[in-house]
């Protein structure tokens, strides 16, 4: 079994490749064996999630384990194990933090490209950590390919996060940054809003303040419960994962709910006019992490350290 570290992973998958991989995963989602994640939660906001999945047609399987601990830097940490589906052998133990951030950013960018106003020019961001960096990186790479038109970016002031974010992306062309002092100010100036705050006990904003045509993409789902019953359409990456939401019973009975996969494959419509307010919940599904991990293993596995974890060949080994 290979051991693949964080430093060995960085840069192996580009932002553009990450976008293409998550889109293909969603389109082929029905080919994956994908149970809902198991989440072990504490009395606090901490949790330990276990996310298994298999792709029998391509011969691999895997499990992602992700741990959130308040006060830790970074707050989230994860590991991924991938297996040969045909033999059951463990192929690699892979540091999951970078891949988690990259695939999360790619999914958020895909949701924006799928549901946002066609010619949107203003976005908002709060929770300016690693996930926000990855989201903006993938988003800008896609805009460079297809649009490259000027864009305004509204950032919530918090400590020195906004200033660091601007410094990181100062080289990007056709981008103008603005730092504002409240959630409401971000909302009022946004056509697409990315929320990358890892935990939120309250609501971000009065639901009436979200403007017509806005697309909200909560990288972490809390803080928008007041939007669930008044927005025009709601989408998710996997239905099973949002059935614990406060208003799920009402959402499921209305005709505006669907999965991102069904929009990408043409089974249902996404945005149909410029006035719809759309909420895209992407709680996180393991097919992206395991696909990324398997791709990393194929590209650099031969050059990484190995640990012998093979089972004995003697069937009477005990």
C-alpha positions as CSV (number, residue, x, y, z in Angstrom):
1,X,0.0,0.0,0.0
2,X,1.3,3.4,-1.0
3,X,1.5,6.3,1.5
4,X,0.8,9.6,-0.4
5,X,1.4,12.8,1.5
6,X,-0.1,16.3,1.3
7,X,3.1,17.7,-0.3
8,X,3.1,15.1,-3.0
9,X,-0.5,15.8,-4.0
10,X,-0.4,19.6,-4.5
11,X,-0.6,20.6,-8.1
12,X,-1.0,17.1,-9.6
13,X,-4.7,17.9,-10.5
14,X,-5.2,21.4,-11.9
15,X,-8.3,23.5,-11.1
16,X,-9.6,22.9,-14.7
17,X,-9.1,19.1,-14.4
18,X,-10.8,19.2,-11.0
19,X,-13.9,20.9,-12.5
20,X,-14.0,18.3,-15.4
21,X,-13.7,15.4,-12.9
22,X,-16.5,16.5,-10.6
23,X,-18.8,17.2,-13.6
24,X,-18.1,13.7,-15.0
25,X,-18.7,12.2,-11.6
26,X,-22.1,13.8,-11.3
27,X,-23.1,12.8,-14.8
28,X,-22.1,9.2,-14.0
29,X,-23.4,9.2,-10.4
30,X,-25.9,6.3,-11.1
31,X,-22.9,4.1,-11.8
32,X,-21.4,4.6,-8.3
33,X,-22.4,2.6,-5.2
34,X,-22.9,5.5,-2.8
35,X,-24.5,5.2,0.6
36,X,-25.2,8.4,2.6
37,X,-22.3,9.5,4.8
38,X,-22.2,8.3,8.4
39,X,-21.8,11.2,10.7
40,X,-20.7,10.9,14.4
41,X,-21.5,14.1,16.1
42,X,-20.6,15.5,19.5
43,X,-22.5,17.9,21.8
44,X,-20.4,20.7,20.2
45,X,-20.0,21.4,16.5
46,X,-17.3,18.7,16.1
47,X,-18.0,15.6,14.0
48,X,-16.4,12.5,12.5
49,X,-17.7,11.5,9.1
50,X,-17.2,8.2,7.2
51,X,-17.9,8.3,3.5
52,X,-17.5,5.0,1.5
53,X,-18.2,4.4,-2.2
54,X,-17.4,2.0,-5.0
55,X,-17.0,2.3,-8.8
56,X,-17.1,-1.4,-9.8
57,X,-17.0,-0.7,-13.6
58,X,-13.6,1.0,-13.2
59,X,-12.3,-1.4,-10.5
60,X,-11.8,0.7,-7.5
61,X,-13.4,1.6,-4.2
62,X,-12.6,3.8,-1.2
63,X,-13.5,5.4,2.0
64,X,-13.0,9.0,3.1
65,X,-12.8,9.9,6.8
66,X,-13.1,13.5,7.8
67,X,-12.8,15.0,11.3
68,X,-13.9,18.5,12.4
69,X,-12.4,19.8,15.7
70,X,-13.1,23.4,16.7
71,X,-9.9,25.3,17.6
72,X,-7.8,23.1,15.3
73,X,-6.0,24.8,12.5
74,X,-7.3,23.9,9.9
75,X,-10.6,23.0,11.5
76,X,-11.2,20.1,9.1
77,X,-8.8,17.2,8.5
78,X,-9.3,14.0,6.4
79,X,-7.7,10.8,5.2
80,X,-8.7,8.6,2.2
81,X,-8.0,4.9,1.6
82,X,-8.5,3.5,-1.9
83,X,-8.9,-0.2,-2.7
84,X,-8.6,-2.5,-5.8
85,X,-12.2,-3.5,-6.2
86,X,-11.3,-6.9,-7.8
87,X,-8.8,-8.0,-5.2
88,X,-9.8,-6.1,-2.1
89,X,-6.1,-4.9,-1.7
90,X,-5.6,-1.5,-0.2
91,X,-3.8,0.6,-2.8
92,X,-3.0,3.8,-1.0
93,X,-3.5,5.9,2.1
94,X,-3.8,9.4,1.0
95,X,-3.8,12.8,2.8
96,X,-7.2,14.1,2.1
97,X,-7.1,17.8,3.2
98,X,-6.0,19.2,-0.1
99,X,-8.2,17.0,-2.2
100,X,-11.2,17.8,0.0
101,X,-10.7,21.5,-0.5
102,X,-10.0,21.2,-4.3
103,X,-13.1,19.0,-5.0
104,X,-15.3,21.2,-2.8
105,X,-14.2,24.3,-4.7
106,X,-14.7,22.5,-8.0
107,X,-18.3,21.5,-7.1
108,X,-19.1,25.0,-6.0
109,X,-17.8,26.4,-9.3
110,X,-19.9,23.8,-11.2
111,X,-23.0,24.8,-9.3
112,X,-22.4,28.4,-10.1
113,X,-21.9,27.6,-13.8
114,X,-25.0,25.5,-13.8
115,X,-27.5,27.7,-11.9
116,X,-26.2,31.3,-11.9
117,X,-27.4,34.0,-14.2
118,X,-25.8,33.5,-17.6
119,X,-23.8,36.7,-17.6
120,X,-23.4,37.3,-13.8
121,X,-20.7,39.8,-12.9
122,X,-20.9,40.1,-9.1
123,X,-20.1,37.5,-6.6
124,X,-19.9,37.4,-2.8
125,X,-17.8,35.3,-0.5
126,X,-17.6,34.8,3.3
127,X,-15.6,32.3,5.3
128,X,-12.4,33.1,3.5
129,X,-10.3,30.0,4.3
130,X,-8.8,27.3,2.1
131,X,-12.2,26.3,0.6
132,X,-12.9,29.8,-0.5
133,X,-9.5,30.0,-2.1
134,X,-10.1,26.8,-4.1
135,X,-13.6,27.9,-5.1
136,X,-12.4,31.2,-6.4
137,X,-9.4,29.6,-8.2
138,X,-11.6,27.1,-10.1
139,X,-14.2,29.7,-10.8
140,X,-11.7,32.1,-12.3
141,X,-10.1,29.4,-14.4
142,X,-13.5,28.6,-15.9
143,X,-14.2,32.3,-16.5
144,X,-10.8,32.7,-18.2
145,X,-11.7,29.9,-20.6
146,X,-15.3,30.9,-21.5
147,X,-15.9,34.5,-20.5
148,X,-13.0,36.5,-19.0
149,X,-15.3,39.5,-18.6
150,X,-14.9,41.9,-15.6
151,X,-16.2,40.7,-12.3
152,X,-16.8,42.4,-8.9
153,X,-16.0,40.3,-5.8
154,X,-17.5,41.3,-2.4
155,X,-15.7,39.9,0.7
156,X,-16.9,40.0,4.3
157,X,-14.4,41.8,6.6
158,X,-13.2,39.4,9.3
159,X,-9.9,39.8,11.0
160,X,-7.4,40.1,8.1
161,X,-8.9,37.4,5.9
162,X,-10.3,39.6,3.2
163,X,-7.0,41.4,2.8
164,X,-5.1,38.1,2.6
165,X,-7.6,36.9,0.0
166,X,-7.1,40.0,-2.2
167,X,-3.3,39.6,-2.0
168,X,-3.5,36.0,-3.0
169,X,-5.6,36.8,-6.1
170,X,-4.2,40.2,-7.0
171,X,-2.7,38.8,-10.2
172,X,-6.1,37.8,-11.6
173,X,-7.3,40.0,-14.5
174,X,-10.7,41.7,-14.8
175,X,-11.3,41.4,-11.0
176,X,-12.2,44.2,-8.7
177,X,-12.4,43.5,-5.0
178,X,-14.6,45.2,-2.3
179,X,-14.4,44.6,1.4
180,X,-17.8,45.1,3.3
181,X,-18.7,45.0,6.9
182,X,-21.9,42.9,7.1
183,X,-23.5,39.8,5.7
184,X,-26.3,42.0,4.4
185,X,-23.8,44.1,2.4
186,X,-22.4,41.0,0.7
187,X,-25.8,39.7,-0.1
188,X,-27.2,42.9,-1.5
189,X,-24.3,43.2,-4.0
190,X,-24.2,39.5,-5.1
191,X,-25.6,37.6,-8.0
192,X,-23.8,34.5,-6.9
193,X,-23.0,34.0,-3.2
194,X,-20.6,31.4,-1.9
195,X,-20.7,30.6,1.9
196,X,-17.6,28.8,3.1
197,X,-18.2,29.2,6.8
198,X,-17.7,25.7,8.4
199,X,-20.3,26.2,11.1
200,X,-23.2,28.7,11.7
201,X,-25.6,28.6,14.6
202,X,-27.8,31.5,13.4
203,X,-29.2,32.7,10.1
204,X,-27.0,34.9,7.9
205,X,-29.6,37.3,6.7
206,X,-33.3,38.1,6.6
207,X,-34.5,36.0,3.6
208,X,-36.3,39.0,2.1
209,X,-33.0,40.7,1.5
210,X,-31.7,38.1,-0.9
211,X,-32.2,39.8,-4.3
212,X,-34.0,38.4,-7.3
213,X,-31.8,36.2,-9.6
214,X,-29.3,35.3,-6.8
215,X,-27.8,31.9,-6.7
216,X,-26.6,30.8,-3.2
217,X,-24.1,28.0,-2.9
218,X,-23.5,27.0,0.7
219,X,-20.3,25.0,0.8
220,X,-21.4,24.3,4.4
221,X,-25.2,24.1,4.6
222,X,-26.1,26.0,7.8
223,X,-27.4,29.6,7.9
224,X,-29.9,29.5,5.1
225,X,-32.8,27.6,6.6
226,X,-35.1,30.6,6.2
227,X,-34.6,30.5,2.4
228,X,-35.7,26.9,2.1
229,X,-39.4,27.6,1.8
230,X,-39.4,30.9,-0.1
231,X,-36.7,30.4,-2.8
232,X,-37.9,29.5,-6.2
233,X,-35.8,26.4,-6.6
234,X,-33.6,24.2,-4.4
235,X,-31.0,21.6,-5.6
236,X,-28.6,19.3,-3.8
237,X,-25.8,16.9,-4.7
238,X,-27.5,13.9,-3.0
239,X,-31.1,13.8,-1.7
240,X,-30.4,11.4,1.2
241,X,-28.0,13.9,2.7
242,X,-30.5,16.8,3.1
243,X,-33.3,14.7,4.5
244,X,-32.3,15.8,8.0
245,X,-32.8,19.5,7.1
246,X,-35.4,21.3,9.2
247,X,-37.9,21.8,6.4
248,X,-37.2,18.7,4.3
249,X,-40.7,17.4,4.6
250,X,-42.1,20.6,3.0
251,X,-39.3,20.9,0.4
252,X,-39.8,17.4,-0.8
253,X,-43.5,18.0,-1.5
254,X,-42.9,21.0,-3.7
255,X,-42.1,20.8,-7.4
256,X,-39.0,23.0,-7.3
257,X,-36.5,20.5,-5.7
258,X,-34.0,18.3,-7.7
259,X,-30.5,16.9,-7.8
260,X,-27.6,18.6,-9.6
261,X,-27.0,15.3,-11.5
262,X,-30.5,15.5,-13.0
263,X,-29.9,19.0,-14.3
264,X,-26.6,18.1,-15.8
265,X,-28.1,15.1,-17.6
266,X,-31.1,17.0,-18.8
267,X,-33.8,15.2,-16.8
268,X,-35.0,18.4,-15.2
269,X,-34.5,22.1,-15.8
270,X,-32.2,24.3,-13.7
271,X,-32.6,28.1,-14.0
272,X,-35.4,29.1,-16.4
273,X,-35.5,32.9,-16.0
274,X,-33.5,35.8,-14.6
275,X,-35.8,36.3,-11.5
276,X,-35.5,32.9,-9.9
277,X,-33.7,32.7,-6.5
278,X,-31.8,29.4,-6.4
279,X,-30.2,27.5,-3.5
280,X,-27.7,24.8,-4.4
281,X,-26.8,22.6,-1.4
282,X,-23.7,20.6,-1.9
283,X,-23.2,18.7,1.3
284,X,-20.4,16.6,-0.1
285,X,-20.3,13.1,-1.6
286,X,-17.4,10.7,-1.6
287,X,-17.4,10.0,-5.3
288,X,-15.3,13.1,-5.9
289,X,-12.8,12.4,-3.2
290,X,-12.3,8.8,-4.2
291,X,-12.1,9.7,-7.9
292,X,-9.5,12.3,-7.2
293,X,-7.5,10.0,-4.9
294,X,-7.5,7.2,-7.5
295,X,-6.4,9.7,-10.1
296,X,-3.5,10.8,-7.8
297,X,-2.6,7.2,-7.2
298,X,-2.4,6.5,-11.0
299,X,-0.3,9.5,-11.6
300,X,2.3,9.5,-8.8
301,X,1.7,6.2,-6.9
302,X,4.8,4.5,-8.3
303,X,7.0,7.2,-6.8
304,X,5.6,7.2,-3.3
305,X,6.6,5.2,-0.2
306,X,5.1,1.8,0.3
307,X,3.8,0.0,3.4
308,X,3.1,-3.7,3.3
309,X,-0.5,-4.2,4.3
310,X,-1.3,-7.3,2.1
311,X,-3.3,-10.1,3.6
312,X,-1.6,-13.5,4.1
313,X,-1.9,-15.9,1.2
314,X,-2.5,-18.9,3.5
315,X,-6.2,-19.2,4.1
316,X,-5.4,-20.8,7.5
317,X,-3.3,-17.9,8.7
318,X,-5.0,-17.8,12.2
